Amino acid sequence: MPSFGPEREQVVAAARRLSARGYLVATGGNLSVRIPGQAAFAITPTNLDYGLMTADDVCVLDLSLAPRFDRHARTQAVLLATEVHQVFGTWSGTIVPDGGGARRVEGLQGFAEESRSRW
């Protein structure tokens, strides 16, 4: 598996840009970048200050989810709207943690969430 250096650098640059503009504070949330032409994405680690983060700290995940259940909720009120999908199932694929060394995972139980809101 490649090192994904440019994608890792892109995540760090975006995190620093958003922090400088006041959109993110310290470790507030996770940012990710989809790697073109692949199902993989690069994502910030949890609980690491964006000001201290380097490209080597960014993880790359190339996983697929075999869905078991999709919890769907939608709310629409005059000017406000929200729609959420929480898909539960089994993950498998490859994780390249910070520092490298690809690791294969199989049968990992978890979920993915998509949320869209209009305020």
C-alpha positions as CSV (number, residue, x, y, z in Angstrom):
1,M,0.0,0.0,0.0
2,P,1.4,3.5,-0.9
3,S,2.3,6.0,1.8
4,F,-0.3,8.6,0.7
5,G,2.0,11.4,1.6
6,P,0.2,14.1,-0.5
7,E,-3.2,13.2,0.9
8,R,-1.8,13.2,4.5
9,E,-0.3,16.7,3.8
10,Q,-3.7,17.9,2.4
11,V,-5.5,16.9,5.6
12,V,-2.9,18.7,7.8
13,A,-3.1,21.8,5.6
14,A,-6.9,21.9,5.8
15,A,-6.9,21.4,9.5
16,R,-4.5,24.3,10.0
17,R,-6.4,26.5,7.6
18,L,-9.7,25.9,9.4
19,S,-8.1,26.4,12.8
20,A,-6.6,29.7,11.7
21,R,-10.0,30.9,10.6
22,G,-11.5,29.9,13.9
23,Y,-13.7,27.0,12.6
24,L,-11.8,24.4,14.6
25,V,-10.3,24.6,18.1
26,A,-7.4,22.3,19.2
27,T,-8.8,18.8,18.8
28,G,-12.3,19.7,17.7
29,G,-13.6,17.0,15.5
30,N,-12.0,15.0,12.7
31,L,-11.2,15.9,9.1
32,S,-10.8,13.5,6.3
33,V,-9.9,13.5,2.6
34,R,-11.1,10.9,0.1
35,I,-8.2,9.5,-1.9
36,P,-9.1,9.9,-5.6
37,G,-9.7,6.7,-7.5
38,Q,-9.9,4.6,-4.4
39,A,-12.3,3.8,-1.6
40,A,-9.6,4.9,0.9
41,F,-9.5,8.2,2.9
42,A,-7.0,10.0,5.1
43,I,-8.3,11.1,8.5
44,T,-6.9,13.1,11.4
45,P,-6.2,11.2,14.6
46,T,-8.3,11.7,17.7
47,N,-7.1,14.1,20.5
48,L,-4.1,15.6,18.7
49,D,-4.0,19.4,18.5
50,Y,-4.1,20.5,14.9
51,G,-1.3,22.9,15.5
52,L,1.0,20.1,16.5
53,M,-0.1,17.5,13.9
54,T,2.2,16.4,11.1
55,A,1.4,14.3,8.0
56,D,2.9,11.3,9.8
57,D,0.1,11.6,12.4
58,V,-2.7,11.2,9.8
59,C,-4.2,7.7,9.4
60,V,-5.3,6.1,6.1
61,L,-8.3,3.8,6.1
62,D,-9.3,1.6,3.1
63,L,-12.3,-0.2,4.5
64,S,-15.6,-1.5,3.3
65,L,-18.8,-1.9,5.4
66,A,-21.1,-4.8,4.9
67,P,-24.4,-3.2,6.1
68,R,-26.7,-5.0,8.5
69,F,-29.1,-2.1,9.4
70,D,-29.8,1.4,8.3
71,R,-31.3,3.7,10.9
72,H,-32.8,6.7,8.9
73,A,-34.4,9.8,10.4
74,R,-35.6,12.9,8.7
75,T,-37.0,16.1,10.1
76,Q,-38.3,19.1,8.1
77,A,-39.7,22.3,9.7
78,V,-40.2,25.5,7.7
79,L,-36.6,26.7,7.6
80,L,-34.9,23.8,9.4
81,A,-34.2,20.4,8.1
82,T,-32.0,17.4,9.0
83,E,-31.6,13.9,7.6
84,V,-29.4,11.2,9.2
85,H,-28.4,7.7,8.1
86,Q,-26.6,5.5,10.6
87,V,-25.6,2.3,8.9
88,F,-24.5,-0.5,11.2
89,G,-22.6,-3.6,10.0
90,T,-19.2,-5.3,9.7
91,W,-16.0,-3.5,8.5
92,S,-13.1,-5.1,6.7
93,G,-10.1,-3.8,4.9
94,T,-6.7,-2.1,5.7
95,I,-5.7,0.5,8.2
96,V,-2.4,2.4,7.9
97,P,-2.0,4.1,11.3
98,D,0.2,7.1,11.9
99,G,3.8,5.9,11.5
100,G,2.9,3.4,8.7
101,G,2.7,-0.4,8.9
102,A,-0.5,-1.5,7.1
103,R,-2.8,-3.7,9.2
104,R,-5.6,-5.9,7.9
105,V,-8.9,-5.9,9.8
106,E,-11.8,-8.4,9.3
107,G,-15.2,-8.6,11.0
108,L,-14.9,-5.4,13.0
109,Q,-18.4,-4.3,14.2
110,G,-19.3,-0.7,13.8
111,F,-21.2,2.0,11.9
112,A,-21.0,4.9,9.5
113,E,-23.0,8.0,9.6
114,E,-24.1,10.6,7.1
115,S,-25.9,13.7,8.3
116,R,-27.2,16.7,6.4
117,S,-28.6,19.8,8.1
118,R,-30.1,23.0,7.0
119,W,-30.3,25.8,9.6
